[in-house]
Structure formats: C-alpha cells, structure tokens
C-alpha cells in the first residue's frame, strides 16, 4: 500500500517548493516572448486554424451530425489535450539531464524535476480549456458533464508524469532518445482521432487504437464537451490504465533508475 501512496506523499510533502519553482519556470519560459503569457492562448488557436483549414476547408471532411462550426469545435476539443501531452513529453524527456546538478539535492528530490516540467507544460492545456469553456458558454452548449473535463485533465497529468518519469530516466543513458520521441509524438498526432471519428476507422484497426496513450483522453474530451455524454466503459478503463497505472509504474521505474544517474550524467 505504501508504494501506491508514496509518489503522492512525495509531491505533497514538497508542494510549496514545487509550486514556487514551477511558477518561476513558467515566468522564465515566457519572459523572452514579446506576447508573454498571451502566447499560451495564441499557440492552440494557431494550431486550430491550421487543422481547421486543412480538414474542414481543404479536404472538406464532413462529420456526421455536426455543422462545420461544430466540427471545428470538435477538432479543438481533441487538439487541446494532445498539445498539452506533446509539450509535456518533449520537454520532460530531457528534464533530468538538463537538471543534473540536482541529482544529489535533498531539498528538491530529482524525481520531482520531471513533475515540475509536466506542471509547466500545463499552461498550454490550461489556456486551451479556458478557451473551450468560454466557447461553450457563448454558444450555449454547456451541459451537466462539462465539469468532468477537469477529471480527464487530472488523469492525463498523471499519465504524462508517469511517461516522463520513464523517458527522462532512460534519456540519462540513451541521450538520443529525445530525437526519437519527437518523431513518435508527431506520428501519434497523425493517428489520433482529433479530426476524424472513431467510427470511420476500419474495424480491424479500431481495436489497436487504445494502444495510443492519447486515444481515450481525446475521445473522452470530445464526448463530454461536444456530445454531452459520458465516456464509454472501455474509454474509462483506458483513462485509468493510462492515468494512475502509468503514473505508479513510471514512479517505480524512475526510483529504480536513480542508481545509475550519478554515473551517467
């Protein structure tokens, strides 16, 4: 039982320094930008413009039961969680190597470095959710299930931390992992159901979709915000497996790998 609560206890015990350093990193990240924090809101909107132009207007994709504006909103609902995932994974993979000086730091344990990186990456995800909630209010599409999007977001953060714990520790001994991860993230974006329905996927390939870590999170977000529905039982299982389960596995893997950090960083 101690194993299951240990990572949460560690984060809570260092919550103040974790919060202060996260805020500091966020300020540092946007300090050199002319737009500052506004970039966190513009970034997902620019991505939406590209996706909407290609799928809705160039390719003329029709989504059954949705108007063009509703289809664009559906794309945004799937795009936001993936952009948050992409930023967390890409920046988190190199987090341990980039903070090698903290490996023996007792004030701020090295296992919290990836956590801080994931927290910093939530600016894009958080800004996107704010835009989505405002859009729901303006278009009067708010439904009773909308607050559940926060639960889906929380589970995704757990998954991102777990994956980053694994990748950042492997990157210590395999320095070119970051380049591989960049390619994999792009591939995941192409095969994720951001702009197309799950029904349109061939039946034999549909069974493989849950292997994609973002599949359940994207579909759940779209169902909650667009359709006003709860995720299916299989999607809820996916959220739990990719959320808390990966979080715990990632923590155990990171703790085991800490033994080789000093000799390889």
N, C-alpha and C positions, 0 to 999 in steps of 0.2 A: 504493500500500500504506500510505503514511503516513496517508492520510485515514481508513483503516479502524481504525487503532490510536490515532489522535490523541485521540478523546474518552476512551478508556480510560486512556491515559497521563496526561491532564489530571486525571482523577478520582483515579488512583493517586498522582500527584505531590502532590495536596493532600488526601490521605486523612485525615491527622491533624486538620487544621483543619475538614475536612468532617465528620468524626466528632464532634469536640467541639462544634461549632455545632449539629449535628443533635440531640445529646443535650440541649443547652441549650434548643433549641426545643421538644423533647418535654416537658421538665420545665416549661417556661413554659406550654405548652398545657394541661397537666393540673393546674397549681398552683392555679388558681382553682376547681377542681372538688372538691366535698365527697367524692366517691368516689375521686379521684385516678386512678391507673393502672388501677384496677379497672373504670373506665368503658370502657376499651378492650376488656374481655371482656364487659361487660354490653351494650354497643351492638349487636354482631352477634347476641347471644342475643335481645334485644328485637325486632330485625328478624325473626328466625326465628319468634318467637311470632306476629307479625302475618301473615307469609307462610303459616305452617302453619295458622293459624286460618282464613284466607280460602280457601286452596286445598284443604287436606285435610278440613276440617270444614264450612265454609260451602258451598263449591262441590262438595265430595265428589269431587274428582278422583281417579281410580284410575290408578295407574301399573302397567302390565303387568309381572307377575313380582315386584312388591315389596309388602310389607306396609305398613300405614300408618306404622309407626315407621321402616321403611327408606325410605319415600318422604320423610318429614320430614328424614331424614339426607341424602337426595339433594338436597333443596332447600338445605340448609345448605352442601353442597359447592359448589353453584353460586352461593350468595349471598355467601360469603366473598370470592372473587376480585372480584366486582362491587363490593362495599362498599369494598374497597381501591382499586379503579380509580376509583370515584366520588370518594372523598376526595382522591386524588392529583390528579385532573383539576381538580376545583373549586377546590382551594387553590392548585394550581400555575399556573393561568391568570393570576392576579394577582400572582404571586411577583416578577416583575421590577419592576412598577410599585410594589409595596409596599416594595421594597428599592432604590429609585432612587439612594440615597446610595452604593451600592457599584458603580455603573457604571464608575467610574474607579479602583476599588480593585485594586491589583496583588497584594495579599496573598491576596485571595479573589476570583478572577475571576467576573464576573457570570454566566457560563454555568453556574456551579456552584450558583447560587441555586435554579433550578428542580430541580436534582438533590437538593439538601438538602430541599426541600419534599416531593418524592416519597418520600425516605427517611423523613421524619417521618410521612408518611401510612401507612407500612407497619406502624405499631403495631396498627391495626385488623386488617389482613390477617394479621400475625404472631400476634396473640391468637386469631384465628379458627382458624388452622392448628393451634395448640396444643390448642384445644378439640377439633378434629376428630381429631387423633392420639390424644388421651386417650380419646375416644369409641370409636375403632377398637379400642383395646386392651381397653377394658371389655366391649365387645360381641363381642370375639374375631373381628373382621372384618379384621384385619391381613393384608395379602398382600405378596408379594415386590416389587410395583411401587410400594408406598406411598412409598418414598424419592424416587421420581421427581417427586413433587409439589413438591419444592424446586426442581427444574429448571424446572418450569412456572412457579413463582412468580418465579424469577430472570428468565425470558424476559418475564414480564408487567411486571416492574420496568423492564426495558429499553424496552418499548413505552411505558410511562407516562412515562418520562423523555423519549423522543423526541416524544411528543404534546405534553407540557408545554413542551418547548423551542419547538415551533411555536406553540402557543396563547399562551404568555406573551410571545413576541416580537410576535405580531400584536396582542395586547392593548395594547401600548405605543402603537400608532397608532389602535386601534379600541377605545376604553375600555368600550363597552357589550358587548363580546364575552362577558364573564363571565355576563351575564344569558342570553345565547343558549345558552351551554354548559350552564348549569343545566337548561334545558329539554331540550336534546339528551340529557343524561345520564339524565334521567327517562324519556325516550322509549326509550333503549337498554335501560333496566332492564325496561320493559314487554315489549319484543320479544325479550329474551334468554331462552334455554331454561333458566331457573332452576328452574321448577316444572312444566315440560312436556317431553315427549320430542321429539327431532328428528323421529322418525317421524310424529308427529301433525301436523307442518307440511305443508300442501299441497305437492305435488311442484314446482309452478311457483314457489313462494315459497322452497322449501328451497335452491334454487340461489343465492338472494340473501343467505342467512344469513351466509356468510363475510365479507360486507362489514362486518358488525358486528364491531368490534375485539375484543369480549369473547367472541364465539361459540366460537372454538377453545379458549380458556382455560377456559371454563365446562365445555364438553363433555369436555375432557381431564381436568379435575379430577374430574368425576363418574365417568368411566370408570376412572380409576386407583384412586380411593378406594372406590367403591361396587361396581363390576363386577369389579375386579381385572384390568383389561385395559389394554393399551397403546393410546394414541390411534391412529386410523387414519392412513394415509399423507397423506390430504388435510388432516387436522387438524394433523399435524406440520408440513406446509408452511405452514399458517396461523399456527402458533406462530412459525415462523422469519420469515415475512414481516412479521407484526405485532410481532415482538420485535426482533431485531438489525437488520433492514432499516429499520424505522421509527426506531429509535434513531439510526442513522447519518444518515438523511435529516433527522431533527429537528436533529441537531447542525450539519449543513451549513447548514440554513435559519437557525438561530439565529446562527451566525457571520456569515452574510451580512447579517442584520438588525441586528446590533450597530452598524452605521454610522449608523443612524437613531435610536438610543436617546437620545443626548445632546440632540438637537433636539426630542424628543417627550416626554421625562419631566421 
